[in-house]
Amino acid sequence: TRIGVTISTKGIVVDSYRSIPGTAWRVLLHNVLFGLGVSFFDVLFSFYLVSMNFGIESAGLMSTTVRIAGLVFGIPAGMLIDRIGAQRALVIGIIGYAAGMIVLLFMPSIVLLMICQFMAGCLFAMGMSALMPLLTHATPPAQRTLVFGLNEASMSIGLVGSIVAGWVPSLLGPWLGVGAQDAPAYRWALLIGCGLMLVA
């Protein structure tokens, strides 16, 4: 009897996963890849700023800047999503954010860095605001609890990215002919993170 119940339960679980629409799976895959890319910045960006001689206080300025961008653009982003649709807003937001971070990595002054960070932060706010409406629209009501749980789990993949990101400058340094703590090693590692965001 126990075996029968176990088999029946497994069958229900498998059927639940199979019933999730392909669009929802693609959004979840996007979350995984984007989370990996963002984790590179979570781990390495402050070190990059220090290696560029901007000072450790610049990390606080950049963090504040992106939060201000989200505060300023959050409501307009929602209105824009209603106008152009969640899927288009997500694509524009994520591609624009990744492109903005690439440009940011070549800015020579803290002022230009903050301008790029603010613009990228606005696009990030739009992309993230579009994510849940898109996932809700793509998922039938019966599967939403499962899909939303998978969405939270997919965001946790950044833990793996953080571990990997910590090793990347050490691997790139010899290839670039610089030390692992030099700006070029950090920049190229962060560019890899941007590449993951664009692939997402």
N, C-alpha and C positions, 0 to 999 in steps of 0.2 A: 504493500500500500504506500509506504514511504517512497519507494522507488517510483511508483506511478505518479505521486504528487510532485516529486522532484522533476521528472520528465515533463509533466504538464506545465509546471512553473517555468522551466527553461524554454518550453515552446512559446509560452505567452511573452516572455522577455524577448526572444528572437523575433517574434511577429511584431512586437512593439517597435523594435529597431528597424525592421524592414518596412514598416508603414511610414517612417519618417520621409517626407518628400526630398527629392534630390536637391532642390533649391536650399532647403534648410541645412543639408549636409555641406553644401558649398559655403554657406555662411559660417558654419562651424569650422570648416577647414581654413577659411579666411582668418578666423579668430586665432587659430593655432599659429599660422605663419606670421600674422601681424604681431601677436604676443611675443614671438621669438625675436622679431626685429626690434620691438620696443625695449625688450630686456637688455639688448646691447647698450642702449642709451642709459637705461637705469643704472647699469654697472659702470660704464666707461666714460660717460660724458663729463662728469666732474673731473676725472683724471685728465681728460683731454684739455679742458679749460686751464687746468694748472700747468700742463705741459706747454701751453701756448703763452704762459706768463700773464694770464689774466687775473690770477689770484683766486684763492679758495672762496672769497666772498662772491665772486661772479656766479658760482653755482646757485647760490641763494637768489641772486637777481634773475637768473634764467628761469628758475622754478617759479618765482613769483610772476614773471612775465607770462608764462603759459597759463597760469591760473587766472590772471586778469583777462587774458584773451577768452578763456572759457566763460568767464563771468559776463564779459561785454557782448560776446557773440552767441551765447547760449540761446536766448529767446529769438533773435533774428534767424538763427540756424533752424529752429523749429518751424518758423514761418516759411523759410525757404524750402524745407523738406516737404511741407504740405503743397507747395507750388510745383516742384520738379519731381517729386517722388522719392521714396526712401532709397531705392536701389541706385538711382543716379546720384543722389546726394552722398551715399556711401562711397561710390567709386571716385567721385570728384574730391571728396574730403580726404580719403586715404592716399590717393595718388598725389594730390596737392600737398599733403602733409609730408610725405616721403620726399618729394621734390624740394620742398622748402628746407628740410633738414639737410639734404645734400648741399644746397646752396649755402646754408648756414656754416657748414664745415670748412668753407673756404673764405669766410669773412675775416678781415684783418683787425677789426676793432670790436670792442664790447658793445658799442652803440649799434653797429650794423648787426651784430649777433642778436641783440634784443629785438630789433625790428623784424628780422627773419623769424625769430622764435614766436613773436606775437602773431605774425601772419600765419605761420604754420599751426599755431595753437588754435586760431579761429577755424582753420580747415579741419583740425583734429576734432574740435567740438562738434562740427557738422557731421563728420563721419561717425563718431560715437553716438550722436543723437539719433542717427538714422538706423543704427544697428538693430535695436529692439523692435521698432515698428516693422522693419523688413522681416525679421525672424518671426514675428507674430503673424504677419500676413502670409508668410510662406508655410506656416504650420497649421494643420487642422486643430481645432480645440482639444480633441481627445489626446493629442500628442504633445501639447504645449508644455505640460509639467515636465515631461521627460526631456524635451528639447531645451528648455530653459536650464534644467540641471546640467545637461551636457555643455551648454554655453558657459556656465560658471566653471565647469571642469576644464574646458578648453582654454580658458584664460589663465589657468594655473600652469600651463605649459611654459610660461615665462620663467618658472623656477629652473627648468632645464636650460633655457636660453641664458640665464644668468651664469650658470656654471660654465657653459661653453664660452660665453663672451669673455670671461675672465682669463681664458687660455689663449684667445685669438691673438692679442698683441704680441705675446711671446713667440707665437708661431710665425707671425708676419715680420717681426723685427729683423731676423737674419736675412729673410728674402728681400727686404727693402734696404738692407745695409745700415740699419739704425738699431738703437736699443729698444727693448720692449716698452720702456716708459717714455719714449720720445713721441712727439706729436704725430709724425707720419704713421707710426704703428697704430696709435689710437684712431687716427682719422680713417685709415683703411678698414679697421675693424668696425667702426661705426658705419662706413659705407656698405659693408656687408649687411649690417642691420637694416639699412635703407633698402638694400636690394630685396631682402625678405619681405619688407612692407610692400614694395612694388609688386612682387610676385603674388602676394596675398590679394 
